[in-house]
Amino acid sequence: QVQLVESGGGLVQAGGSVRLSCSASVSIESINSMAWYRQAPGKQRELVALISRGGATMYADSVKGRFTISRDSAKTSVYLQMNSLKLEDTAVYYCNGNDMYWGKGTLVTVSS
């Protein structure tokens, strides 16, 4: 069973930046893809960014140019660098592996 633990959420002002981390209990090279999802209050969970085992990335249109997904050289963590944050980025952010494994989420609140 793969365990994923997110960290780095909190309160940030609009226009600011925050970096989320996802620590995996296994090497992420054993996982085909790692992703970040988010769920805003009253809305469905949505895909934010994904990185494949080969390093290819994809982003939701709403975050392109502002968010960057990456992984560390030790291949045990995945990150989401979030810049130019907007009020609508407020959500619980979840780490996901292979569309099967989920972390418990970390809350990011963007204030005006």
C-alpha positions, 0 to 999 in steps of 0.5 A: 500500500502506497502512502502519500503525505502532503504538507505546505498548505496554509494561508497566503495573500492573493498574488503570493506563492506557496509550495506544497510537498507530497512525500511517498512511502515508496520510490515514485519511480515505481508509480506511473504518474503523480498528480495534484488535485484540488477540491474547493468548497462546494465543488468537485475534485479537479486535476491540477497538475500531473507528472509522469514517470518519464517526467512529462507534465500537464496542467489544468488551463486555470493554473498554466503558467502559475503552477509547476509540478516537480519531483526531487532527485531522490524520487520520493517526493513531488512538489507543487510550486504555486505562484500568483495565487488567486482567491479561486485557488483556495481549496484542499490540495490532494496528492495522488499516485496512479489515480489510485493512491490519495493523501489526506490533503492540505488546505490552501487558503488565499486571502484578499 
